[in-house]
Amino acid sequence: MTRQTRRDPGTFTAEQRTEYESLLRSRKPRPDGTIGGPFDPWLLNPEMSHRLRGLGGMLWERTSLDRGLVELAISTTGRVWEANVEWASHAPRAVEYGVPQAVMDDVYAGRRPNGTPEQVLVYDVCMAMHIDHRLSRPLYESATAAFGERGLAEIMAAIGYYVLVSMTLNAFEVEVAPGTPVPFAREP
């Protein structure tokens, strides 16, 4: 069960209400009025929510990278952080955008995937940043040769943003959507 206190949207401040209504233009609320994902915790600070959603929208819709590669980077981040909502939301999207299910199965299992060179490179870049907190010179050169400096900067922004998303989801123990399997077990 999510840790965040359930709030009636009727009790929101004017700023929270404005941000909530903005969210409703792109997301359907659950029967209890919650939005899901990191959005309910972010609504506690409506300015923060607005700014983070703007960045998220840009990263989700307007990068120079193939959408499947972005979803693979997001999913890899969700796997590293064992963020249930992140994995449950983005792993299927990676497949939808062309990443083979076998690649996603490898990522979920914690294995380096056997995918296209670009898919393996995105995975390697993500894991290097999550584990080593840096890119080796050869990995940097491979990434910039494949994606350009702009593409690499966008990968860094995507995984950084989704670390924040994953941290929010995990801190508040945000639940997956009803009927969705829970990818990572939690202790009570």
TIVO-2410 file (N, C-alpha, C; in nm, 3 decimals):
# residues 188
REC num residu      c1      c2      c3 atome chaine
REC   1      M   0.085  -0.119   0.000     N      A
REC   1      M   0.000   0.000   0.000    CA      A
REC   1      M   0.089   0.124   0.000     C      A
REC   2      T   0.051   0.223  -0.078     N      A
REC   2      T   0.130   0.344  -0.086    CA      A
REC   2      T   0.138   0.411   0.051     C      A
REC   3      R   0.250   0.471   0.077     N      A
REC   3      R   0.272   0.536   0.207    CA      A
REC   3      R   0.212   0.676   0.214     C      A
REC   4      Q   0.192   0.739   0.101     N      A
REC   4      Q   0.143   0.877   0.102    CA      A
REC   4      Q   0.001   0.883   0.154     C      A
REC   5      T  -0.024   0.979   0.238     N      A
REC   5      T  -0.159   1.002   0.288    CA      A
REC   5      T  -0.250   1.036   0.170     C      A
REC   6      R  -0.360   0.965   0.159     N      A
REC   6      R  -0.456   0.993   0.052    CA      A
REC   6      R  -0.520   1.128   0.079     C      A
REC   7      R  -0.524   1.210  -0.023     N      A
REC   7      R  -0.581   1.343  -0.008    CA      A
REC   7      R  -0.697   1.360  -0.104     C      A
REC   8      D  -0.800   1.421  -0.055     N      A
REC   8      D  -0.916   1.453  -0.138    CA      A
REC   8      D  -0.878   1.575  -0.223     C      A
REC   9      P  -0.888   1.564  -0.357     N      A
REC   9      P  -0.855   1.680  -0.440    CA      A
REC   9      P  -0.931   1.806  -0.401     C      A
REC  10      G  -1.045   1.790  -0.335     N      A
REC  10      G  -1.120   1.907  -0.289    CA      A
REC  10      G  -1.049   1.985  -0.180     C      A
REC  11      T  -0.946   1.924  -0.118     N      A
REC  11      T  -0.871   1.992  -0.012    CA      A
REC  11      T  -0.742   2.057  -0.062     C      A
REC  12      F  -0.713   2.046  -0.192     N      A
REC  12      F  -0.590   2.102  -0.247    CA      A
REC  12      F  -0.589   2.254  -0.236     C      A
REC  13      T  -0.469   2.310  -0.224     N      A
REC  13      T  -0.454   2.456  -0.235    CA      A
REC  13      T  -0.486   2.496  -0.379     C      A
REC  14      A  -0.499   2.623  -0.401     N      A
REC  14      A  -0.528   2.671  -0.537    CA      A
REC  14      A  -0.417   2.628  -0.634     C      A
REC  15      E  -0.292   2.636  -0.590     N      A
REC  15      E  -0.180   2.597  -0.676    CA      A
REC  15      E  -0.181   2.447  -0.703     C      A
REC  16      Q  -0.210   2.367  -0.600     N      A
REC  16      Q  -0.218   2.223  -0.620    CA      A
REC  16      Q  -0.333   2.188  -0.714     C      A
REC  17      R  -0.444   2.257  -0.698     N      A
REC  17      R  -0.561   2.231  -0.783    CA      A
REC  17      R  -0.530   2.261  -0.929     C      A
REC  18      T  -0.460   2.372  -0.954     N      A
REC  18      T  -0.422   2.408  -1.091    CA      A
REC  18      T  -0.332   2.301  -1.151     C      A
REC  19      E  -0.235   2.255  -1.076     N      A
REC  19      E  -0.143   2.152  -1.124    CA      A
REC  19      E  -0.217   2.019  -1.143     C      A
REC  20      Y  -0.305   1.985  -1.051     N      A
REC  20      Y  -0.383   1.863  -1.061    CA      A
REC  20      Y  -0.469   1.866  -1.188     C      A
REC  21      E  -0.535   1.977  -1.213     N      A
REC  21      E  -0.618   1.989  -1.333    CA      A
REC  21      E  -0.534   1.981  -1.460     C      A
REC  22      S  -0.413   2.033  -1.454     N      A
REC  22      S  -0.322   2.021  -1.567    CA      A
REC  22      S  -0.286   1.874  -1.591     C      A
REC  23      L  -0.262   1.801  -1.484     N      A
REC  23      L  -0.234   1.658  -1.495    CA      A
REC  23      L  -0.352   1.583  -1.556     C      A
REC  24      L  -0.473   1.621  -1.520     N      A
REC  24      L  -0.592   1.553  -1.568    CA      A
REC  24      L  -0.612   1.568  -1.719     C      A
REC  25      R  -0.545   1.666  -1.779     N      A
REC  25      R  -0.555   1.682  -1.925    CA      A
REC  25      R  -0.481   1.571  -1.998     C      A
REC  26      S  -0.387   1.505  -1.930     N      A
REC  26      S  -0.310   1.400  -1.997    CA      A
REC  26      S  -0.318   1.265  -1.927     C      A
REC  27      R  -0.376   1.261  -1.809     N      A
REC  27      R  -0.382   1.136  -1.733    CA      A
REC  27      R  -0.521   1.121  -1.673     C      A
REC  28      K  -0.569   0.998  -1.671     N      A
REC  28      K  -0.700   0.971  -1.612    CA      A
REC  28      K  -0.679   0.939  -1.464     C      A
REC  29      P  -0.754   1.005  -1.375     N      A
REC  29      P  -0.738   0.973  -1.233    CA      A
REC  29      P  -0.797   0.837  -1.200     C      A
REC  30      R  -0.747   0.779  -1.094     N      A
REC  30      R  -0.803   0.655  -1.041    CA      A
REC  30      R  -0.935   0.689  -0.971     C      A
REC  31      P  -1.017   0.590  -0.940     N      A
REC  31      P  -1.146   0.617  -0.875    CA      A
REC  31      P  -1.134   0.699  -0.746     C      A
REC  32      D  -1.020   0.686  -0.676     N      A
REC  32      D  -1.003   0.762  -0.551    CA      A
REC  32      D  -0.947   0.902  -0.574     C      A
REC  33      G  -0.928   0.940  -0.701     N      A
REC  33      G  -0.878   1.075  -0.733    CA      A
REC  33      G  -0.727   1.082  -0.747     C      A
REC  34      T  -0.654   0.978  -0.710     N      A
REC  34      T  -0.509   0.981  -0.724    CA      A
REC  34      T  -0.472   0.965  -0.871     C      A
REC  35      I  -0.350   1.004  -0.902     N      A
REC  35      I  -0.302   1.000  -1.040    CA      A
REC  35      I  -0.211   0.879  -1.062     C      A
REC  36      G  -0.135   0.840  -0.961     N      A
REC  36      G  -0.039   0.731  -0.975    CA      A
REC  36      G   0.098   0.784  -1.014     C      A
REC  37      G   0.192   0.691  -1.029     N      A
REC  37      G   0.329   0.731  -1.062    CA      A
REC  37      G   0.384   0.825  -0.957     C      A
REC  38      P   0.480   0.909  -0.995     N      A
REC  38      P   0.537   1.003  -0.898    CA      A
REC  38      P   0.451   1.127  -0.879     C      A
REC  39      F   0.340   1.135  -0.952     N      A
REC  39      F   0.265   1.259  -0.960    CA      A
REC  39      F   0.195   1.298  -0.830     C      A
REC  40      D   0.143   1.202  -0.757     N      A
REC  40      D   0.078   1.237  -0.630    CA      A
REC  40      D   0.178   1.294  -0.529     C      A
REC  41      P   0.294   1.232  -0.509     N      A
REC  41      P   0.392   1.294  -0.420    CA      A
REC  41      P   0.439   1.430  -0.472     C      A
REC  42      W   0.460   1.442  -0.602     N      A
REC  42      W   0.506   1.570  -0.656    CA      A
REC  42      W   0.403   1.680  -0.637     C      A
REC  43      L   0.274   1.645  -0.634     N      A
REC  43      L   0.170   1.747  -0.615    CA      A
REC  43      L   0.181   1.817  -0.480     C      A
REC  44      L   0.255   1.757  -0.386     N      A
REC  44      L   0.275   1.823  -0.258    CA      A
REC  44      L   0.343   1.958  -0.277     C      A
REC  45      N   0.422   1.971  -0.384     N      A
REC  45      N   0.484   2.098  -0.421    CA      A
REC  45      N   0.447   2.123  -0.567     C      A
REC  46      P   0.341   2.198  -0.593     N      A
REC  46      P   0.292   2.212  -0.730    CA      A
REC  46      P   0.392   2.274  -0.827     C      A
REC  47      E   0.476   2.367  -0.781     N      A
REC  47      E   0.576   2.424  -0.871    CA      A
REC  47      E   0.677   2.318  -0.912     C      A
REC  48      M   0.723   2.238  -0.815     N      A
REC  48      M   0.816   2.130  -0.846    CA      A
REC  48      M   0.752   2.033  -0.944     C      A
REC  49      S   0.627   1.996  -0.919     N      A
REC  49      S   0.556   1.905  -1.007    CA      A
REC  49      S   0.551   1.960  -1.150     C      A
REC  50      H   0.516   2.083  -1.163     N      A
REC  50      H   0.505   2.146  -1.295    CA      A
REC  50      H   0.638   2.143  -1.368     C      A
REC  51      R   0.744   2.179  -1.301     N      A
REC  51      R   0.876   2.184  -1.364    CA      A
REC  51      R   0.926   2.044  -1.400     C      A
REC  52      L   0.905   1.948  -1.309     N      A
REC  52      L   0.951   1.812  -1.336    CA      A
REC  52      L   0.871   1.749  -1.450     C      A
REC  53      R   0.742   1.774  -1.454     N      A
REC  53      R   0.661   1.720  -1.563    CA      A
REC  53      R   0.702   1.779  -1.697     C      A
REC  54      G   0.742   1.904  -1.696     N      A
REC  54      G   0.790   1.966  -1.821    CA      A
REC  54      G   0.915   1.897  -1.872     C      A
REC  55      L   1.009   1.872  -1.782     N      A
REC  55      L   1.131   1.801  -1.821    CA      A
REC  55      L   1.098   1.660  -1.866     C      A
REC  56      G   1.014   1.591  -1.791     N      A
REC  56      G   0.977   1.455  -1.827    CA      A
REC  56      G   0.912   1.449  -1.964     C      A
REC  57      G   0.824   1.542  -1.992     N      A
REC  57      G   0.758   1.545  -2.122    CA      A
REC  57      G   0.857   1.565  -2.236     C      A
REC  58      M   0.953   1.654  -2.215     N      A
REC  58      M   1.055   1.677  -2.318    CA      A
REC  58      M   1.136   1.549  -2.340     C      A
REC  59      L   1.177   1.485  -2.230     N      A
REC  59      L   1.258   1.364  -2.243    CA      A
REC  59      L   1.179   1.250  -2.306     C      A
REC  60      W   1.050   1.245  -2.280     N      A
REC  60      W   0.969   1.136  -2.331    CA      A
REC  60      W   0.932   1.157  -2.478     C      A
REC  61      E   0.919   1.283  -2.518     N      A
REC  61      E   0.866   1.311  -2.652    CA      A
REC  61      E   0.964   1.373  -2.750     C      A
REC  62      R   1.067   1.440  -2.703     N      A
REC  62      R   1.144   1.523  -2.795    CA      A
REC  62      R   1.295   1.508  -2.780     C      A
REC  63      T   1.344   1.385  -2.782     N      A
REC  63      T   1.489   1.366  -2.786    CA      A
REC  63      T   1.529   1.328  -2.928     C      A
REC  64      S   1.658   1.329  -2.953     N      A
REC  64      S   1.710   1.288  -3.084    CA      A
REC  64      S   1.722   1.137  -3.094     C      A
REC  65      L   1.694   1.067  -2.986     N      A
REC  65      L   1.714   0.923  -2.978    CA      A
REC  65      L   1.590   0.845  -3.020     C      A
REC  66      D   1.612   0.723  -3.065     N      A
REC  66      D   1.503   0.631  -3.092    CA      A
REC  66      D   1.424   0.609  -2.963     C      A
REC  67      R   1.292   0.612  -2.973     N      A
REC  67      R   1.205   0.599  -2.855    CA      A
REC  67      R   1.228   0.468  -2.781     C      A
REC  68      G   1.253   0.360  -2.852     N      A
REC  68      G   1.280   0.233  -2.786    CA      A
REC  68      G   1.405   0.238  -2.702     C      A
REC  69      L   1.508   0.308  -2.749     N      A
REC  69      L   1.632   0.321  -2.672    CA      A
REC  69      L   1.610   0.403  -2.545     C      A
REC  70      V   1.528   0.508  -2.556     N      A
REC  70      V   1.496   0.588  -2.436    CA      A
REC  70      V   1.420   0.501  -2.336     C      A
REC  71      E   1.324   0.424  -2.384     N      A
REC  71      E   1.248   0.337  -2.293    CA      A
REC  71      E   1.339   0.230  -2.232     C      A
REC  72      L   1.436   0.182  -2.308     N      A
REC  72      L   1.532   0.085  -2.253    CA      A
REC  72      L   1.615   0.150  -2.142     C      A
REC  73      A   1.659   0.274  -2.163     N      A
REC  73      A   1.734   0.345  -2.059    CA      A
REC  73      A   1.647   0.367  -1.934     C      A
REC  74      I   1.523   0.405  -1.954     N      A
REC  74      I   1.431   0.425  -1.841    CA      A
REC  74      I   1.410   0.293  -1.767     C      A
REC  75      S   1.387   0.187  -1.842     N      A
REC  75      S   1.363   0.056  -1.780    CA      A
REC  75      S   1.485   0.005  -1.706     C      A
REC  76      T   1.603   0.026  -1.764     N      A
REC  76      T   1.727  -0.015  -1.695    CA      A
REC  76      T   1.740   0.059  -1.563     C      A
REC  77      T   1.707   0.186  -1.563     N      A
REC  77      T   1.710   0.265  -1.439    CA      A
REC  77      T   1.608   0.211  -1.339     C      A
REC  78      G   1.488   0.183  -1.387     N      A
REC  78      G   1.386   0.126  -1.300    CA      A
REC  78      G   1.430  -0.007  -1.241     C      A
REC  79      R   1.501  -0.087  -1.320     N      A
REC  79      R   1.551  -0.217  -1.271    CA      A
REC  79      R   1.657  -0.197  -1.164     C      A
REC  80      V   1.750  -0.107  -1.190     N      A
REC  80      V   1.857  -0.082  -1.091    CA      A
REC  80      V   1.795  -0.039  -0.959     C      A
REC  81      W   1.694   0.047  -0.964     N      A
REC  81      W   1.630   0.100  -0.844    CA      A
REC  81      W   1.518   0.010  -0.793     C      A
REC  82      E   1.490  -0.100  -0.864     N      A
REC  82      E   1.378  -0.188  -0.828    CA      A
REC  82      E   1.251  -0.106  -0.804     C      A
REC  83      A   1.225  -0.016  -0.896     N      A
REC  83      A   1.108   0.071  -0.888    CA      A
REC  83      A   0.994   0.002  -0.963     C      A
REC  84      N   0.899  -0.049  -0.889     N      A
REC  84      N   0.790  -0.128  -0.946    CA      A
REC  84      N   0.711  -0.053  -1.053     C      A
REC  85      V   0.667   0.066  -1.021     N      A
REC  85      V   0.586   0.141  -1.117    CA      A
REC  85      V   0.669   0.173  -1.241     C      A
REC  86      E   0.794   0.208  -1.221     N      A
REC  86      E   0.882   0.241  -1.334    CA      A
REC  86      E   0.895   0.123  -1.429     C      A
REC  87      W   0.929   0.007  -1.374     N      A
REC  87      W   0.944  -0.110  -1.458    CA      A
REC  87      W   0.811  -0.148  -1.524     C      A
REC  88      A   0.705  -0.153  -1.445     N      A
REC  88      A   0.575  -0.195  -1.498    CA      A
REC  88      A   0.524  -0.100  -1.606     C      A
REC  89      S   0.560   0.027  -1.598     N      A
REC  89      S   0.514   0.125  -1.696    CA      A
REC  89      S   0.601   0.128  -1.821     C      A
REC  90      H   0.732   0.118  -1.804     N      A
REC  90      H   0.821   0.144  -1.917    CA      A
REC  90      H   0.876   0.020  -1.986     C      A
REC  91      A   0.888  -0.093  -1.919     N      A
REC  91      A   0.935  -0.213  -1.989    CA      A
REC  91      A   0.841  -0.252  -2.103     C      A
REC  92      P   0.709  -0.251  -2.082     N      A
REC  92      P   0.621  -0.281  -2.196    CA      A
REC  92      P   0.632  -0.178  -2.308     C      A
REC  93      R   0.656  -0.054  -2.273     N      A
REC  93      R   0.672   0.049  -2.376    CA      A
REC  93      R   0.798   0.026  -2.457     C      A
REC  94      A   0.905  -0.019  -2.391     N      A
REC  94      A   1.028  -0.050  -2.464    CA      A
REC  94      A   0.999  -0.154  -2.571     C      A
REC  95      V   0.925  -0.257  -2.534     N      A
REC  95      V   0.888  -0.362  -2.630    CA      A
REC  95      V   0.799  -0.303  -2.739     C      A
REC  96      E   0.703  -0.222  -2.700     N      A
REC  96      E   0.614  -0.158  -2.797    CA      A
REC  96      E   0.693  -0.077  -2.901     C      A
REC  97      Y   0.803  -0.015  -2.856     N      A
REC  97      Y   0.884   0.067  -2.945    CA      A
REC  97      Y   1.002  -0.010  -3.005     C      A
REC  98      G   0.994  -0.142  -3.007     N      A
REC  98      G   1.088  -0.221  -3.085    CA      A
REC  98      G   1.199  -0.293  -3.013     C      A
REC  99      V   1.208  -0.280  -2.881     N      A
REC  99      V   1.309  -0.355  -2.807    CA      A
REC  99      V   1.255  -0.496  -2.785     C      A
REC 100      P   1.330  -0.599  -2.826     N      A
REC 100      P   1.278  -0.735  -2.811    CA      A
REC 100      P   1.250  -0.772  -2.665     C      A
REC 101      Q   1.148  -0.851  -2.645     N      A
REC 101      Q   1.114  -0.898  -2.510    CA      A
REC 101      Q   1.233  -0.969  -2.446     C      A
REC 102      A   1.311  -1.042  -2.525     N      A
REC 102      A   1.428  -1.113  -2.471    CA      A
REC 102      A   1.529  -1.015  -2.410     C      A
REC 103      V   1.544  -0.898  -2.472     N      A
REC 103      V   1.633  -0.795  -2.416    CA      A
REC 103      V   1.579  -0.749  -2.281     C      A
REC 104      M   1.449  -0.724  -2.276     N      A
REC 104      M   1.389  -0.678  -2.151    CA      A
REC 104      M   1.396  -0.787  -2.044     C      A
REC 105      D   1.382  -0.912  -2.084     N      A
REC 105      D   1.394  -1.023  -1.989    CA      A
REC 105      D   1.535  -1.028  -1.930     C      A
REC 106      D   1.636  -1.005  -2.015     N      A
REC 106      D   1.774  -1.001  -1.966    CA      A
REC 106      D   1.793  -0.886  -1.867     C      A
REC 107      V   1.745  -0.768  -1.903     N      A
REC 107      V   1.758  -0.652  -1.813    CA      A
REC 107      V   1.691  -0.682  -1.680     C      A
REC 108      Y   1.571  -0.735  -1.685     N      A
REC 108      Y   1.498  -0.768  -1.561    CA      A
REC 108      Y   1.577  -0.868  -1.477     C      A
REC 109      A   1.642  -0.965  -1.542     N      A
REC 109      A   1.719  -1.067  -1.471    CA      A
REC 109      A   1.856  -1.016  -1.424     C      A
REC 110      G   1.889  -0.891  -1.461     N      A
REC 110      G   2.018  -0.836  -1.420    CA      A
REC 110      G   2.132  -0.879  -1.509     C      A
REC 111      R   2.100  -0.923  -1.631     N      A
REC 111      R   2.203  -0.967  -1.726    CA      A
REC 111      R   2.221  -0.862  -1.835     C      A
REC 112      R   2.343  -0.852  -1.884     N      A
REC 112      R   2.369  -0.769  -2.000    CA      A
REC 112      R   2.292  -0.829  -2.118     C      A
REC 113      P   2.211  -0.751  -2.185     N      A
REC 113      P   2.125  -0.808  -2.288    CA      A
REC 113      P   2.201  -0.843  -2.415     C      A
REC 114      N   2.142  -0.934  -2.488     N      A
REC 114      N   2.193  -0.973  -2.619    CA      A
REC 114      N   2.101  -0.910  -2.722     C      A
REC 115      G   2.119  -0.782  -2.746     N      A
REC 115      G   2.034  -0.709  -2.839    CA      A
REC 115      G   2.117  -0.648  -2.950     C      A
REC 116      T   2.062  -0.546  -3.014     N      A
REC 116      T   2.137  -0.475  -3.118    CA      A
REC 116      T   2.256  -0.405  -3.054     C      A
REC 117      P   2.355  -0.367  -3.133     N      A
REC 117      P   2.468  -0.293  -3.074    CA      A
REC 117      P   2.423  -0.166  -3.000     C      A
REC 118      E   2.323  -0.096  -3.053     N      A
REC 118      E   2.274   0.026  -2.987    CA      A
REC 118      E   2.206  -0.006  -2.854     C      A
REC 119      Q   2.129  -0.114  -2.850     N      A
REC 119      Q   2.062  -0.153  -2.725    CA      A
REC 119      Q   2.164  -0.192  -2.619     C      A
REC 120      V   2.263  -0.269  -2.656     N      A
REC 120      V   2.367  -0.309  -2.561    CA      A
REC 120      V   2.445  -0.186  -2.514     C      A
REC 121      L   2.472  -0.094  -2.605     N      A
REC 121      L   2.544   0.027  -2.569    CA      A
REC 121      L   2.464   0.112  -2.471     C      A
REC 122      V   2.334   0.129  -2.495     N      A
REC 122      V   2.251   0.204  -2.400    CA      A
REC 122      V   2.256   0.136  -2.263     C      A
REC 123      Y   2.241   0.006  -2.260     N      A
REC 123      Y   2.248  -0.068  -2.134    CA      A
REC 123      Y   2.384  -0.045  -2.066     C      A
REC 124      D   2.492  -0.059  -2.142     N      A
REC 124      D   2.626  -0.041  -2.085    CA      A
REC 124      D   2.647   0.100  -2.029     C      A
REC 125      V   2.599   0.200  -2.103     N      A
REC 125      V   2.611   0.339  -2.056    CA      A
REC 125      V   2.532   0.357  -1.926     C      A
REC 126      C   2.410   0.308  -1.925     N      A
REC 126      C   2.327   0.321  -1.805    CA      A
REC 126      C   2.391   0.252  -1.685     C      A
REC 127      M   2.435   0.130  -1.705     N      A
REC 127      M   2.493   0.055  -1.593    CA      A
REC 127      M   2.623   0.118  -1.546     C      A
REC 128      A   2.704   0.168  -1.637     N      A
REC 128      A   2.829   0.235  -1.597    CA      A
REC 128      A   2.797   0.355  -1.508     C      A
REC 129      M   2.698   0.433  -1.546     N      A
REC 129      M   2.664   0.550  -1.466    CA      A
REC 129      M   2.601   0.510  -1.332     C      A
REC 130      H   2.516   0.408  -1.332     N      A
REC 130      H   2.453   0.364  -1.208    CA      A
REC 130      H   2.551   0.296  -1.113     C      A
REC 131      I   2.646   0.221  -1.166     N      A
REC 131      I   2.738   0.144  -1.082    CA      A
REC 131      I   2.869   0.218  -1.057     C      A
REC 132      D   2.933   0.265  -1.165     N      A
REC 132      D   3.064   0.328  -1.154    CA      A
REC 132      D   3.057   0.479  -1.140     C      A
REC 133      H   2.941   0.536  -1.172     N      A
REC 133      H   2.917   0.680  -1.165    CA      A
REC 133      H   3.003   0.759  -1.263     C      A
REC 134      R   3.044   0.692  -1.370     N      A
REC 134      R   3.124   0.757  -1.474    CA      A
REC 134      R   3.126   0.668  -1.596     C      A
REC 135      L   3.170   0.725  -1.708     N      A
REC 135      L   3.191   0.649  -1.829    CA      A
REC 135      L   3.340   0.640  -1.856     C      A
REC 136      S   3.387   0.521  -1.886     N      A
REC 136      S   3.526   0.507  -1.928    CA      A
REC 136      S   3.543   0.582  -2.061     C      A
REC 137      R   3.665   0.615  -2.095     N      A
REC 137      R   3.691   0.684  -2.222    CA      A
REC 137      R   3.639   0.601  -2.341     C      A
REC 138      P   3.668   0.469  -2.347     N      A
REC 138      P   3.616   0.392  -2.461    CA      A
REC 138      P   3.463   0.389  -2.467     C      A
REC 139      L   3.397   0.381  -2.353     N      A
REC 139      L   3.252   0.379  -2.352    CA      A
REC 139      L   3.196   0.514  -2.395     C      A
REC 140      Y   3.258   0.621  -2.348     N      A
REC 140      Y   3.218   0.756  -2.390    CA      A
REC 140      Y   3.233   0.770  -2.541     C      A
REC 141      E   3.345   0.726  -2.594     N      A
REC 141      E   3.369   0.739  -2.738    CA      A
REC 141      E   3.271   0.655  -2.818     C      A
REC 142      S   3.240   0.535  -2.770     N      A
REC 142      S   3.141   0.452  -2.839    CA      A
REC 142      S   3.004   0.518  -2.838     C      A
REC 143      A   2.967   0.574  -2.723     N      A
REC 143      A   2.835   0.637  -2.710    CA      A
REC 143      A   2.824   0.762  -2.797     C      A
REC 144      T   2.927   0.845  -2.798     N      A
REC 144      T   2.920   0.966  -2.881    CA      A
REC 144      T   2.928   0.931  -3.030     C      A
REC 145      A   3.000   0.824  -3.065     N      A
REC 145      A   3.003   0.782  -3.205    CA      A
REC 145      A   2.865   0.732  -3.249     C      A
REC 146      A   2.796   0.663  -3.161     N      A
REC 146      A   2.665   0.607  -3.195    CA      A
REC 146      A   2.553   0.709  -3.186     C      A
REC 147      F   2.554   0.794  -3.084     N      A
REC 147      F   2.441   0.881  -3.055    CA      A
REC 147      F   2.472   1.030  -3.067     C      A
REC 148      G   2.599   1.064  -3.086     N      A
REC 148      G   2.640   1.204  -3.084    CA      A
REC 148      G   2.646   1.255  -2.942     C      A
REC 149      E   2.709   1.369  -2.923     N      A
REC 149      E   2.716   1.428  -2.789    CA      A
REC 149      E   2.577   1.464  -2.739     C      A
REC 150      R   2.492   1.514  -2.829     N      A
REC 150      R   2.355   1.548  -2.789    CA      A
REC 150      R   2.282   1.423  -2.740     C      A
REC 151      G   2.292   1.315  -2.813     N      A
REC 151      G   2.225   1.191  -2.773    CA      A
REC 151      G   2.274   1.141  -2.638     C      A
REC 152      L   2.405   1.148  -2.616     N      A
REC 152      L   2.458   1.105  -2.487    CA      A
REC 152      L   2.407   1.196  -2.375     C      A
REC 153      A   2.403   1.327  -2.401     N      A
REC 153      A   2.350   1.419  -2.300    CA      A
REC 153      A   2.203   1.386  -2.270     C      A
REC 154      E   2.127   1.349  -2.372     N      A
REC 154      E   1.987   1.313  -2.353    CA      A
REC 154      E   1.973   1.182  -2.274     C      A
REC 155      I   2.062   1.086  -2.298     N      A
REC 155      I   2.060   0.963  -2.218    CA      A
REC 155      I   2.087   0.996  -2.072     C      A
REC 156      M   2.186   1.083  -2.047     N      A
REC 156      M   2.218   1.121  -1.908    CA      A
REC 156      M   2.098   1.190  -1.844     C      A
REC 157      A   2.032   1.279  -1.918     N      A
REC 157      A   1.915   1.349  -1.864    CA      A
REC 157      A   1.803   1.250  -1.835     C      A
REC 158      A   1.781   1.156  -1.926     N      A
REC 158      A   1.673   1.059  -1.907    CA      A
REC 158      A   1.699   0.972  -1.785     C      A
REC 159      I   1.820   0.918  -1.773     N      A
REC 159      I   1.843   0.830  -1.659    CA      A
REC 159      I   1.848   0.909  -1.528     C      A
REC 160      G   1.899   1.032  -1.533     N      A
REC 160      G   1.898   1.115  -1.413    CA      A
REC 160      G   1.756   1.147  -1.368     C      A
REC 161      Y   1.672   1.186  -1.464     N      A
REC 161      Y   1.533   1.216  -1.433    CA      A
REC 161      Y   1.463   1.093  -1.377     C      A
REC 162      Y   1.486   0.978  -1.439     N      A
REC 162      Y   1.416   0.858  -1.393    CA      A
REC 162      Y   1.476   0.798  -1.266     C      A
REC 163      V   1.597   0.839  -1.229     N      A
REC 163      V   1.644   0.808  -1.093    CA      A
REC 163      V   1.558   0.886  -0.994     C      A
REC 164      L   1.534   1.013  -1.021     N      A
REC 164      L   1.447   1.094  -0.935    CA      A
REC 164      L   1.307   1.033  -0.928     C      A
REC 165      V   1.254   0.993  -1.042     N      A
REC 165      V   1.122   0.929  -1.044    CA      A
REC 165      V   1.125   0.802  -0.959     C      A
REC 166      S   1.226   0.718  -0.981     N      A
REC 166      S   1.236   0.592  -0.906    CA      A
REC 166      S   1.251   0.616  -0.757     C      A
REC 167      M   1.331   0.715  -0.719     N      A
REC 167      M   1.347   0.746  -0.577    CA      A
REC 167      M   1.213   0.789  -0.516     C      A
REC 168      T   1.138   0.871  -0.589     N      A
REC 168      T   1.007   0.916  -0.540    CA      A
REC 168      T   0.914   0.797  -0.525     C      A
REC 169      L   0.909   0.712  -0.628     N      A
REC 169      L   0.822   0.595  -0.623    CA      A
REC 169      L   0.856   0.505  -0.506     C      A
REC 170      N   0.985   0.481  -0.485     N      A
REC 170      N   1.028   0.392  -0.377    CA      A
REC 170      N   1.009   0.455  -0.239     C      A
REC 171      A   1.036   0.584  -0.226     N      A
REC 171      A   1.020   0.649  -0.095    CA      A
REC 171      A   0.875   0.644  -0.049     C      A
REC 172      F   0.783   0.665  -0.142     N      A
REC 172      F   0.641   0.666  -0.109    CA      A
REC 172      F   0.574   0.531  -0.131     C      A
REC 173      E   0.653   0.431  -0.174     N      A
REC 173      E   0.600   0.297  -0.203    CA      A
REC 173      E   0.475   0.307  -0.290     C      A
REC 174      V   0.487   0.385  -0.397     N      A
REC 174      V   0.374   0.401  -0.488    CA      A
REC 174      V   0.342   0.265  -0.551     C      A
REC 175      E   0.216   0.232  -0.553     N      A
REC 175      E   0.171   0.102  -0.604    CA      A
REC 175      E   0.156   0.104  -0.755     C      A
REC 176      V   0.175  -0.013  -0.815     N      A
REC 176      V   0.146  -0.028  -0.957    CA      A
REC 176      V  -0.005  -0.016  -0.976     C      A
REC 177      A  -0.045   0.006  -1.098     N      A
REC 177      A  -0.188   0.018  -1.128    CA      A
REC 177      A  -0.260  -0.111  -1.089     C      A
REC 178      P  -0.384  -0.101  -1.046     N      A
REC 178      P  -0.461  -0.221  -1.009    CA      A
REC 178      P  -0.458  -0.324  -1.124     C      A
REC 179      G  -0.434  -0.450  -1.086     N      A
REC 179      G  -0.430  -0.558  -1.182    CA      A
REC 179      G  -0.295  -0.579  -1.248     C      A
REC 180      T  -0.199  -0.492  -1.220     N      A
REC 180      T  -0.065  -0.504  -1.278    CA      A
REC 180      T   0.023  -0.586  -1.184     C      A
REC 181      P   0.093  -0.687  -1.236     N      A
REC 181      P   0.183  -0.764  -1.150    CA      A
REC 181      P   0.293  -0.676  -1.090     C      A
REC 182      V   0.331  -0.704  -0.968     N      A
REC 182      V   0.437  -0.631  -0.898    CA      A
REC 182      V   0.570  -0.696  -0.935     C      A
REC 183      P   0.658  -0.624  -1.004     N      A
REC 183      P   0.783  -0.684  -1.051    CA      A
REC 183      P   0.883  -0.716  -0.940     C      A
REC 184      F   0.892  -0.632  -0.838     N      A
REC 184      F   0.992  -0.648  -0.734    CA      A
REC 184      F   0.924  -0.659  -0.598     C      A
REC 185      A   0.950  -0.769  -0.531     N      A
REC 185      A   0.886  -0.793  -0.401    CA      A
REC 185      A   0.937  -0.691  -0.299     C      A
REC 186      R   0.849  -0.652  -0.210     N      A
REC 186      R   0.882  -0.561  -0.101    CA      A
REC 186      R   0.856  -0.629   0.030     C      A
REC 187      E   0.944  -0.603   0.126     N      A
REC 187      E   0.919  -0.653   0.261    CA      A
REC 187      E   0.821  -0.557   0.329     C      A
REC 188      P   0.734  -0.613   0.412     N      A
REC 188      P   0.634  -0.525   0.477    CA      A
REC 188      P   0.697  -0.423   0.570     C      A
***
